Amino acid sequence: MTEIRIEVFKANRGDCMLVSCEGETTTNILIDLGVEATYQDCVQKRLEELHNRGEHLDLLVLTHVDDDHIGGAKPFLEDNRLHGSSNKISVRDIWLNSYRHLSHERTSEAIDQRVRNSISRQIVLPSKTKETEITAEDGTTVAGMLYKYHYPWNCAFNGQAVIARNKPVTINQEVKITVLTPTVEQITALEEVWLEELEEKFPEIKFNNDKILDDAVFYASYYLEDEVVFDDKEPISGGSVEITEGKFSEDPSVINASSITFILEFLNKRILFLADSPPSTLLRQLQALYPEMSPEQPLYFDAVKVSHHGSKRNTCSEFMKHISSERFIFSASGRYGHPHMETVSRILLNSSCATARKLYFNYETSTSKDLLRDDWMDKYRYSCHIGEEIIRIPTDNANKRGENNEQ
């Protein structure tokens, strides 16, 4: 039987999912690697199993540079080592946008060695492992490891930034990916934020092609993330346990807006992966690709990975009116109140579906527990699936997507 398997790992406050498309061959796509402990606790053994079956990772997508999405990439790359003679598993391509992919004008003037040494000493980040902060032994070295171990980096985009395209990227004969964000405008905004932050933290820095700048932007992003995340702690409703949409205020984070979001298509199935992106640009991108999409004719997806761990600032009612799905996936441990009841409410009250919605939570949280009410399940037509790591989507019925698109 052909199917899509989505394994949603317990990634603490972060994201980490393995998507396996079982067709004539098996296509494996790993999306993010959670916090640092995620690799050792969850992913390492699974990758070894794939390798022992003769499989590989067709693609590793590191959606953006926030620590809760790329933290586990560091121990993975340390463990896997050299591309071409990997210790754990072969990786065909890695998508990650970093300093090297920015388009700003670069100087040929070298960074003074004293300044470079100072930068190297400073880009040591605290690593949050199992909710406990420890000090890392070195800097944020995901980019450095990609250089050091010669990994293919954004090969599908000719080594340039992963940005939205009008046509999909073909992974193989059965699988294709259409990138929705970041757009050129979002990459430009990210560039401005990164360069401004680097100039503030390292006043003597030179913007040239020095590889240390890739690590430096990860360092800057870590603290930019902290500035925004505290604004997301309390639900807009003030802790309501009712099905209520609340007032929407969009996530202002430029880094979250730079997330790599995409549609994955396999045979007759279509899945939407939203990383941490806010909804306004996503909706415009979808409308450009599917002009027929409207609240009267919502675009059907066989599954939706909900944005930013179910944050109330990354899912709005208008976006939900334009899409439809039977399955909504939340990757959230409950930290910062994620997923918020407002987000679930906006899905249940606005996203139409001919069948009852299935809500998948990789952790039990206060929101998932509040939703376990028979009267709500009957009224709003949903079921809760808590802690189920593998979501299976059969692809045998070739007509199903067409039927769903007509709903």
Disulfide bonds with the S-S distance in Angstrom:
none
